[in-house]
Amino acid sequence: MTITTQDHDLTNHDPHAAEHPDHRMFGLATFLVADAMTFAGFFAAYLTFKAVNPLLPGAIYELELPLPTLNTILLLVSSATFHRAGANLRQQENDRCRFWLLLTAGLGLAFLASQMVEYFTLPFGLTDNLFASTFYALTGFHGLHVTLGTLMILIVWWQCRTPSGRISASNHFPLEAAELYWHFVDGIWVILFVILYLI
């Protein structure tokens, strides 16, 4: 079988010949589902320990609500500011996008600072009892996610500094991926807040 010149030209010039479906967002969603299962394991362990291993009187400490409530507000507001950044990028308003990204990163850092203040004011330590260990494991693991998310935001902020930069209106997947991750982290915190501080 011979390939004619016409067939060769069609193969070379067909813009769809070498294209593949973009599964990047599906891959990210799969990763987040797996990550959510890890958090689900932590939540299940905490609720199980609390149900079947009651501690001695005085061993369970009441958690103060002001700082966790502030943290919840910070993360919920940061989701809104991140969404605003994405909308501005798609409209090719890079300066406004970068403003909202920087504000989002600032809210993430404020969350981490507030969590550190809470750690230093808690009436129990990491190894005091099962409740304390589970509390630090849950909040620390989530804090790690916030730290990584804040770094992602700062990277996106740097890479979209010009309309023709690495991240732009025509290539906004990196921002969308970071935004989806950030919304995931915020949603996990809401569940964590309810389980640890309200139940």
LUMVOTOR-766681 format. One record per residue (C-alpha): chain; x negated, z negated, y negated. Coordinates in steps of 0.05 Angstrom, whole numbers, plus 5000, padded with zeros to 4 digits. Layout:
<kenus>
['A' [X Z Y]]
...
</kenus>
This chain:
<kenus>
['A' [5000 5000 5000]]
['A' [4972 5020 4933]]
['A' [4985 4989 4865]]
['A' [4999 5040 4812]]
['A' [4973 5036 4742]]
['A' [5044 5024 4717]]
['A' [5054 4965 4765]]
['A' [4986 4937 4743]]
['A' [5006 4941 4670]]
['A' [5073 4907 4683]]
['A' [5037 4850 4718]]
['A' [4988 4841 4661]]
['A' [5038 4845 4605]]
['A' [5098 4809 4634]]
['A' [5101 4744 4593]]
['A' [5138 4708 4649]]
['A' [5092 4730 4706]]
['A' [5047 4668 4703]]
['A' [5096 4618 4675]]
['A' [5115 4555 4714]]
['A' [5172 4506 4701]]
['A' [5153 4448 4657]]
['A' [5160 4386 4700]]
['A' [5122 4338 4654]]
['A' [5183 4300 4631]]
['A' [5208 4294 4703]]
['A' [5140 4267 4723]]
['A' [5143 4216 4667]]
['A' [5214 4195 4686]]
['A' [5191 4186 4758]]
['A' [5134 4142 4735]]
['A' [5181 4100 4693]]
['A' [5229 4091 4752]]
['A' [5171 4066 4794]]
['A' [5150 4020 4737]]
['A' [5221 3994 4732]]
['A' [5219 3977 4806]]
['A' [5158 3933 4792]]
['A' [5195 3896 4738]]
['A' [5256 3891 4784]]
['A' [5211 3856 4834]]
['A' [5189 3806 4781]]
['A' [5261 3794 4760]]
['A' [5284 3784 4832]]
['A' [5227 3736 4846]]
['A' [5242 3695 4784]]
['A' [5316 3690 4798]]
['A' [5303 3674 4872]]
['A' [5253 3619 4855]]
['A' [5300 3590 4805]]
['A' [5358 3589 4855]]
['A' [5324 3563 4917]]
['A' [5267 3521 4889]]
['A' [5296 3474 4837]]
['A' [5241 3436 4801]]
['A' [5237 3362 4790]]
['A' [5272 3332 4729]]
['A' [5230 3346 4668]]
['A' [5193 3403 4701]]
['A' [5238 3457 4671]]
['A' [5227 3466 4597]]
['A' [5278 3492 4549]]
['A' [5253 3555 4514]]
['A' [5263 3562 4440]]
['A' [5303 3623 4418]]
['A' [5279 3640 4347]]
['A' [5214 3677 4366]]
['A' [5243 3715 4425]]
['A' [5303 3735 4382]]
['A' [5255 3759 4328]]
['A' [5217 3798 4381]]
['A' [5282 3830 4405]]
['A' [5299 3852 4334]]
['A' [5228 3880 4324]]
['A' [5232 3923 4386]]
['A' [5302 3948 4374]]
['A' [5284 3968 4303]]
['A' [5220 4001 4328]]
['A' [5262 4045 4375]]
['A' [5301 4070 4314]]
['A' [5238 4083 4274]]
['A' [5206 4121 4332]]
['A' [5268 4164 4338]]
['A' [5265 4179 4264]]
['A' [5192 4200 4272]]
['A' [5211 4250 4325]]
['A' [5266 4279 4283]]
['A' [5218 4288 4224]]
['A' [5166 4322 4268]]
['A' [5217 4373 4294]]
['A' [5234 4388 4221]]
['A' [5159 4399 4207]]
['A' [5157 4339 4160]]
['A' [5091 4312 4187]]
['A' [5078 4263 4131]]
['A' [5145 4229 4141]]
['A' [5135 4231 4217]]
['A' [5068 4196 4209]]
['A' [5099 4143 4164]]
['A' [5152 4126 4216]]
['A' [5100 4126 4272]]
['A' [5056 4078 4233]]
['A' [5115 4033 4220]]
['A' [5133 4034 4294]]
['A' [5062 4015 4313]]
['A' [5064 3959 4262]]
['A' [5128 3932 4293]]
['A' [5095 3934 4361]]
['A' [5035 3895 4335]]
['A' [5082 3845 4302]]
['A' [5117 3836 4369]]
['A' [5050 3821 4403]]
['A' [5030 3772 4348]]
['A' [5096 3736 4354]]
['A' [5088 3732 4429]]
['A' [5019 3701 4421]]
['A' [5048 3649 4373]]
['A' [5100 3632 4426]]
['A' [5046 3625 4479]]
['A' [5007 3575 4436]]
['A' [5069 3534 4421]]
['A' [5099 3530 4491]]
['A' [5102 3460 4523]]
['A' [5074 3485 4589]]
['A' [5014 3523 4614]]
['A' [5004 3581 4662]]
['A' [4993 3537 4724]]
['A' [5039 3479 4709]]
['A' [5094 3500 4758]]
['A' [5128 3560 4789]]
['A' [5172 3571 4729]]
['A' [5113 3572 4682]]
['A' [5073 3620 4725]]
['A' [5132 3668 4731]]
['A' [5146 3664 4657]]
['A' [5075 3683 4638]]
['A' [5072 3738 4691]]
['A' [5136 3771 4666]]
['A' [5122 3766 4591]]
['A' [5048 3782 4600]]
['A' [5063 3845 4641]]
['A' [5112 3867 4589]]
['A' [5063 3851 4534]]
['A' [5013 3897 4568]]
['A' [5064 3953 4566]]
['A' [5076 3941 4491]]
['A' [5000 3943 4480]]
['A' [4994 4010 4516]]
['A' [5055 4037 4480]]
['A' [5026 4018 4412]]
['A' [4961 4053 4429]]
['A' [5000 4115 4449]]
['A' [5037 4114 4382]]
['A' [4972 4110 4343]]
['A' [4943 4168 4383]]
['A' [5005 4210 4368]]
['A' [5001 4189 4295]]
['A' [4929 4214 4291]]
['A' [4943 4279 4327]]
['A' [5002 4301 4284]]
['A' [4967 4292 4217]]
['A' [4975 4367 4201]]
['A' [5032 4416 4216]]
['A' [4983 4457 4257]]
['A' [4953 4397 4293]]
['A' [4951 4382 4367]]
['A' [5022 4352 4362]]
['A' [5070 4393 4320]]
['A' [5141 4419 4316]]
['A' [5123 4472 4367]]
['A' [5087 4423 4414]]
['A' [5124 4357 4409]]
['A' [5123 4337 4482]]
['A' [5069 4283 4473]]
['A' [5112 4249 4420]]
['A' [5174 4255 4463]]
['A' [5137 4226 4523]]
['A' [5111 4167 4482]]
['A' [5181 4156 4453]]
['A' [5213 4155 4522]]
['A' [5161 4105 4545]]
['A' [5174 4062 4484]]
['A' [5249 4062 4494]]
['A' [5236 4041 4566]]
['A' [5193 3983 4544]]
['A' [5247 3961 4494]]
['A' [5301 3964 4548]]
['A' [5259 3922 4595]]
['A' [5250 3870 4541]]
['A' [5325 3864 4530]]
['A' [5335 3850 4605]]
['A' [5276 3802 4604]]
['A' [5304 3766 4543]]
['A' [5371 3756 4577]]
['A' [5342 3732 4643]]
['A' [5288 3685 4615]]
['A' [5320 3658 4552]]
['A' [5395 3663 4560]]
['A' [5410 3651 4633]]
</kenus>
